[in-house]
Structures are given as structure tokens and as C-alpha cells.
């Protein structure tokens, strides 16, 4: 079964602190099955509050998205401690996944990716101990130069400890083939992020799904096959910025993904 989540970022970062109840209500009214929220916008001391708000709007919380700059070696330990708190918080909410993004640095070398791979394996181990699954969420830089960086991460992490939630829009921006990657890594993919970018080549020109450069139809066909081996397979609509009213953009994205089902 394919279910659709909305990454709350489309509603604006500042609004996530001040207006989360209305944001979740909007997602529920639009018809999303779930909400995905970044850990920095959540108070881990209040799991009951979030459980109540999600239930009120008939939403699940499939994943909490965490980030980090693990190339800052001096901060790795406290970053792991923070992620550990998020893992326990997610467990209390019945959350299935932790989605993880790394940080970009100019001139990133092989040794940097190898260092990150060790950290991701440790985070994956901690997730598994609590019954959750770690999924790596890419940006474009891992796929530049033919995907060398992504290859290093895949080859140097245990597939049992680090699964994937490919962001197909970022793969397309980097000049990669999202469908080819999803097909090649199907055994490791737990969920997908759908993001789109305008055709004009403007960097980070986010746009509503189906109006930009990404071939979602080919990816969705593969997702249907992946979903056959899972009780639930999540696709998250993620649009970092919009020129429209956020609820309007969120509604367009939800309708587009549902339309792919035919």
C-alpha cells in the first residue's frame, strides 16, 4: 500500500514553531495520510501533545527528519546524543523511520564520506536497537560526478543499518536518472521523497510536483512494485519553498501523487 505524507517545510519554517496545529489541520483537510516534520521543530518533552494533534487530524507520523554536520568532528558526540533523544521521542509516537541528511561542504573528499558512513552506521545501530529504521535522504551533491559520493556511502554502510529514502528531485538536479537509481537500489529503499525543480536552470528553484524537471511517472511505477513487499510504502511530497499559499501548494502536490495511481 502506498501512502502519501507532506513534509511540513512547505508551510514555512517559522510557522512550524508557531502554527503547527493549523498546519496539521491543513494537511488532514487536504487528504494526506501522514506528516513528516524536522526534529528541530519538535519539543521532544511533549510526545503526548503531538500524538493528540496527529490523531485529531487523522495523520500518521511515518518519519522524523534529522540533519547534522558530522564532518565537524568535535561535535559528533553531542549530535549523536541529540539524535538519540529524537529516536526515543519517535518511538513514543509509533514512528517507523528516522530520515537523515548530511551537510554539504565545498571540496568534499573521499575521506569525508567515509567518516560520515561510520557515523551513519552508528545512528542506524541506535535506531535498530529501538525498533526504528534509519533512511538516508540525499541532496544533489552526493550524485555529482556520476554519483561517486553516494557510491561511497552505499559501499561503506551496512544495508541493515542504513536504508534509503531517495529524494528523486535532487537526483534529477544533479543530472542523474532517478528511476534508474530507484531500480538499482530497490532492496535498500524504504520510502521516497518527491521534489521538483523548474526547467529554467535557476538553482534551488522549487516548484510544484509535475511542473518541473523530474520524471515522477517512471519512479512511481517502480514504487508500486516496491510497495508490494511492504505493508506500507510512504511517498513524501517535499517542497522547500513555494510562491503560492502553502496550503495551495500542498494540495497540488497531494493531488498530483494521487493522480499517478491512475
C-alpha positions in Angstrom: 0.0 0.0 0.0 1.3 3.5 -0.9 0.5 6.3 1.5 1.3 10.0 1.0 2.9 12.3 3.5 3.6 16.0 3.5 6.9 17.5 4.6 5.8 20.3 6.7 8.6 22.6 5.4 6.3 23.8 2.6 4.3 25.8 5.2 7.4 27.8 6.2 10.0 27.1 8.9 8.9 29.9 11.2 5.3 28.8 11.0 6.3 25.3 12.2 7.2 26.8 15.6 4.1 28.9 16.0 1.3 27.3 14.0 1.7 23.6 13.9 -1.8 22.8 15.0 -3.2 24.7 12.0 -0.6 23.1 9.7 -1.6 19.6 10.7 -5.2 20.5 10.3 -4.5 21.8 6.8 -2.7 18.5 5.9 -5.6 16.5 7.2 -8.2 18.6 5.3 -6.2 18.2 2.1 -6.2 14.4 2.4 -2.7 13.5 3.3 -2.1 10.2 5.1 0.8 11.4 7.1 3.0 14.3 8.2 6.8 14.5 8.1 8.4 17.0 10.4 12.0 18.0 11.0 13.3 17.3 14.5 14.4 20.9 15.1 10.8 21.9 15.1 9.6 19.4 17.7 9.7 19.5 21.5 10.8 16.1 22.5 9.4 16.6 26.0 5.8 16.7 24.7 5.1 13.4 22.8 1.5 13.3 24.1 0.8 16.7 22.6 1.9 15.6 19.1 0.1 12.3 19.3 -3.1 14.2 20.1 -2.7 16.6 17.2 -1.9 13.9 14.7 -4.8 11.8 15.8 -7.2 14.7 15.7 -6.3 15.2 12.0 -6.2 11.5 11.1 -2.5 11.7 10.3 0.3 9.3 10.9 3.9 10.3 11.6 5.9 8.0 9.4 9.3 9.7 9.9 11.1 12.5 11.7 13.8 14.1 9.6 17.2 14.9 11.3 20.3 16.6 9.9 23.8 17.2 11.0 27.3 18.3 10.1 29.2 15.2 11.1 32.4 16.5 9.4 32.7 18.8 12.4 34.4 16.0 14.4 34.3 17.9 17.7 30.5 18.0 17.7 29.7 14.4 16.6 29.2 13.1 20.2 26.7 15.7 21.2 24.9 15.4 17.8 24.6 11.7 18.4 23.1 12.5 21.9 20.5 14.8 20.3 19.6 12.2 17.7 19.3 9.6 20.4 16.7 11.8 22.2 14.9 12.1 18.9 14.9 8.4 18.4 13.3 7.8 21.8 10.7 10.5 21.1 9.9 9.0 17.7 9.4 5.6 19.3 6.9 7.0 21.7 4.9 8.3 18.7 4.9 5.0 16.9 7.2 6.5 14.3 8.7 4.0 11.9 11.7 5.9 10.4 14.4 8.4 11.1 15.3 10.2 7.9 18.8 11.6 7.9 20.5 14.3 5.8 24.2 15.2 5.9 25.6 18.7 5.3 27.4 19.9 2.2 31.0 21.2 2.3 32.9 22.5 -0.7 35.8 20.3 -1.7 34.3 17.2 0.0 36.8 14.3 -0.3 36.5 10.5 -0.1 37.7 10.5 3.5 34.9 12.8 4.4 32.3 10.4 3.0 34.0 7.5 4.8 33.9 9.4 8.1 30.2 10.1 7.6 29.5 6.5 6.7 30.8 5.4 10.1 28.6 8.0 11.9 25.6 6.9 9.9 26.2 3.3 10.8 26.3 4.2 14.4 23.0 6.1 14.1 21.5 3.2 12.3 22.6 0.9 15.0 20.9 3.1 17.7 17.7 3.2 15.6 17.6 -0.5 15.2 18.0 -1.0 19.0 14.8 1.0 19.5 12.9 -0.7 16.7 13.2 2.1 14.1 14.9 2.2 10.7 17.4 4.8 9.6 17.0 6.0 6.0 19.4 8.3 4.2 17.9 11.3 2.4 20.2 12.6 -0.4 20.6 16.0 -1.8 22.3 16.8 -5.2 25.9 16.8 -4.1 26.1 13.0 -3.5 25.1 12.5 -7.1 27.5 15.0 -8.7 30.3 13.5 -10.8 28.4 10.4 -11.6 27.3 9.7 -8.1 30.7 9.0 -6.6 29.8 10.3 -3.1 26.6 8.3 -3.0 28.5 5.2 -4.0 31.0 5.7 -1.2 28.1 5.9 1.4 26.4 2.9 0.0 29.6 0.8 -0.2 30.7 1.7 3.3 27.5 1.2 5.3 25.7 -2.0 6.3 22.4 -2.1 4.3 20.8 -3.5 7.5 21.8 -0.3 9.3 21.3 2.4 6.7 18.3 2.2 4.3 17.4 4.9 1.8 14.7 7.4 1.2 15.8 8.8 -2.1 14.9 12.4 -2.9 14.3 12.0 -6.7 14.2 15.7 -7.4 17.7 16.2 -6.1 18.9 13.3 -8.2 17.4 14.9 -11.3 19.0 18.3 -10.5 22.4 16.6 -10.3 21.9 15.1 -13.8 21.2 11.6 -12.6 18.4 9.3 -13.5 16.0 8.9 -10.5 14.2 5.9 -11.9 17.5 4.1 -12.6 18.7 4.7 -9.1 15.5 3.5 -7.5 15.5 0.4 -9.7 19.1 -0.4 -8.8 18.7 0.2 -5.1 15.2 -1.2 -4.6 16.2 -3.7 -1.9 17.5 -0.8 0.2 14.7 1.7 -0.4 12.1 2.1 2.3 10.3 5.3 1.1 10.6 8.1 -1.4 10.7 11.9 -1.4 9.1 13.6 -4.3 10.5 17.1 -5.1 10.5 19.1 -8.3 12.5 22.0 -9.8 11.8 24.5 -12.5 13.1 23.9 -16.0 14.8 27.3 -16.2 18.0 26.1 -14.5 17.8 28.5 -11.6 19.5 26.9 -8.6 17.1 25.7 -5.9 14.0 26.8 -7.9 11.5 24.6 -6.2 8.2 24.1 -7.9 5.0 22.1 -7.5 5.2 18.4 -8.4 4.7 17.7 -12.1 5.6 21.2 -13.2 9.4 20.8 -13.4 12.2 18.5 -14.5 11.5 15.3 -12.5 10.1 12.2 -14.2 7.8 11.0 -11.4 5.8 8.6 -13.5 8.7 6.3 -14.1 9.6 6.4 -10.4 6.0 5.8 -9.3 5.7 2.7 -11.4 8.8 1.4 -9.5 7.3 2.4 -6.2 4.2 0.3 -6.9 6.5 -2.7 -7.2 8.4 -1.8 -4.0 5.1 -1.4 -2.1 4.1 -5.0 -2.9 6.7 -6.2 -0.4 5.7 -3.9 2.4 2.6 -3.3 4.5 3.0 0.5 3.8 5.3 2.4 1.4 5.5 6.1 2.0 5.9 8.8 -0.6 6.5 12.3 0.9 5.8 15.4 -1.0 8.6 17.8 -0.1 8.7 21.4 -1.4 11.1 23.6 0.4 9.7 26.9 -0.9 6.6 28.0 -2.8 5.3 31.2 -4.4 1.8 30.0 -3.7 -0.1 29.9 -0.5 1.4 26.9 1.4 -1.9 25.0 1.6 -2.5 25.5 -2.1 0.9 24.1 -2.9 0.5 21.2 -0.5 -2.9 20.4 -2.1 -1.5 20.5 -5.7 1.3 18.1 -4.6 -1.0 15.7 -2.9 -3.4 15.6 -5.9 -0.5 15.0 -8.3 0.8 12.0 -6.4 -2.7 10.5 -6.1 -3.2 11.1 -9.8 -0.1 8.9 -10.6 -2.1 5.9 -9.3 -4.3 6.2 -12.4 
